[in-house]
């Protein structure tokens, strides 16, 4: 079976009904989820599972199962386990998710401000970073910050669409990341478009418009090798 990924269609969904498919100390597997599973530099979501009897189970982290088709909701080792088939309500830790959505979208814009191959990245709860393969140094924090803020101020729409594996292979320039490749083999790949600014494969969650990012600042540019530069940003 596969877990239906509700966050792919609506990143703003905060609550949803689901059914327990598997329950063990390692965590819970549901038929559907709004919790983002760790991947692409974005951490897994946290939140709460509300049971039919009114009790709550805290979700500490969310990851993909070994089969990559199901999502494992990690819980405390001593948590009381629900029964198979039980209907539950999922409640997302929304402030945490929104902070990560803002950062993730800001990092897409950073890849526009610095049009170099991306060798790595990480998304935090109010900050993030990208690593770039840049032959020459000399990057200016203030100049990159100014470009970021200019794009954010455009309040451009952020949308998603799907293309076939074949279409992606025919357009390799869409892929900016060197370290993480888009998943090929399911027949389709999800694209995230920032109107007039960016288009790239991505399975993460994003805000609906760049204006929701708020004030972004490049806080550091670090040398991580002969041609590798780590660029850090934070949000107000």
N, C-alpha and C positions, 0 to 999 in steps of 0.2 A: 504494500500500500504506500501511498504518498500523503504527506501532510499538505493540506491546501494552505497556501501562503497568502493570507489576506492583506498583509502589508504591501505586497507588490502592486495591488490595485488601489489601495487607499492607505497612504502613510499616516493619515490623520485619524484613523479609526482607533478609538481608545478602549472600547469594550466589545466583546463578541461572545456568542454562545458556541460551545464545542462539546465533543464527546470524548471520553477517555478510551484510548485504544490499548495502552499499556501503562502499567504503574509498577515501579520498583524503586529501590533506594537510589539508584542512579538518576532517576527523574521520571517525568511523565511524558507520554506521547499522545497527541490528540489528533483527531481527524482534520482539524483546521486550527490555525493560530494567527494572531495578530502580532505576536512577539517576533522581532527580527532575530534570526539566528546568526551568530558570529561569522563574519566572512568579509573579505575585501578590505580589511583594516578597520571595519566597524564592529564594536563589541556587541555581544548579545544583549537583548532587552531584559529588563526585570519587571516584576509586577506581582499580581496576586491571582490565584485560582479560587473562586468562590464555589463551595460545594452546595449540594441540594439541602443539606442539614444546617446551612448557615455558617459552617466553619470555613476557615481560610487557610490556604497553603501558599507560602511565599515562594515565588519563582526567583532564584538567585542569579541565574544566568540561562542563556538559551543558545544551543549549538545544534549543528546537524548530526544526525545519527550516523553510524558507520556506513549505512547504505546510501547516504547523501540524499535520500528521498523523504525521510522523516525528520522531524524536529524534536529534539530532546529538551524538555524544560527541567533544568536542574533545581532540586529542592533540598532542604535540610535533611540530613541523615535520619533524624528522629521524627520526621513529619508523618502524620497518619495518612496512609495511602487510600485513595478513592478506589472504588470497585470498577471493573471493566464495564464499559457501556454507560457509565454514569454521565449525566448531563451536567456541565459546569459552566460558569461564566468567567471569562478572562478579563482582567482589568490591568491595563498597561500603566507602568510608571511613566506618565506622560511628560512631566518636566524633564526627566532624564532623556527620553526619546527625542523631544523637541530640540534639546541642546545638541544632540548628536546630528540631527537632521540639518540644523543650521551650519554646524562645522563641516559636514560632508559636502553640502552645496558650496560652501566657501572654498573648499579644497578643489572642487571642479573649476571654479573661477581662477584659483591660483595656477592651475595648469594652463589656463588661457594667458594669464599675465606672464608666465614663464613657459614658452612653447618648446620645451625640451622633453626627451623621453623620461618617464617616471620610473624610478627603480624601487620605490617602496613608499609606504605611507601608514599613518595611524590616525584614528579619530578618537578624540577624548570627549569630555562632557562640557567643554567650553573652549577647548583648544585642539589643535591638530597639527600634523606636519606631512610634508611630501619630500621625498628624496629625488633629486634630478641628476641625470647624466649630463653635466655641463663641462665642455672642454676648458673654457676660460672662466676665471672667477670675476670679481668686480661687481657682483650684484649689490644693489643699493636698497636697503630696507624701506626707506622713505618712498622711493620711486615705486617699488612693488606695492606698498600699502596704498599709495595714491591710485594706482591702476585698479586694485581690488575695490576700493571704495567707489570709484567711478562706475564700475560694472554693477555693484550692489545698488547704487542709486538709480540705475536704469529700471529697477523693479521689473526685470524681465521674467516672463512666465517660464516655469520649469515643468516639463511634461515628459511622459514616457510613451514609448511605442515598441513594438516587436518587429524584428526582421529575421529572415531565415539564416541558418548557418552559412548557406552558400553566399548570401548577400554580404555577410560580414567578411568571409574569406576573399570576396571580390573587392572589398574596400578595406585593406589592412591599415590604412591611415586613420581609421576610426579608433584604433587601439593605441592608447598612450602609455599604458603600463608595460614595463619590461618584466617585472617580477611576478605579476599575477595576470594570467590570461583569462579572457572570458570563457565561460563553459561552452564547449562545442559538443554536440552529440545528441541533444534533446530535440533538435530540429529548429529551434528558434532562440534568439538572443535579445535581451531587453536593452533598449537604448534610452539614455536620459538626455533630453534636449533642453538647453537654456537658450531661449529665443534670441537669435541673432548673435549668439556668443559661443556656444559649445554644443557638441554632440559626441557622445562616447558610450560604449557599453558599460552598464553598471547595474548591479542587483540591489544596491542599498536604498535607504530612505532619504528623501530630500524635502525641503520646504517647497511650497507651490510657486513662490515668487522670490527673486533675489533680495527684494527689500526686506523680507523677513529675517535675513541673516543678521541685520543690525550692523554695528560698528566693528569692523575687522581690522586688526593690526598685525603686521609682520613683526614678530618679537625677536627673532634670531635667524641668522644664516650661518650655518656651521659647515666646515670642511670635513668630509667623511671619507676621504680618499682622493686620489689624483684628479678624478673627474666627477666626484660625487659631492653634491651640496645638499644639505638638509635645511629646508626652509620651514620655520615654525610660525604659526599664527595663533592669535587668541581673539575671542569675541568679548565685547563689553557685556 
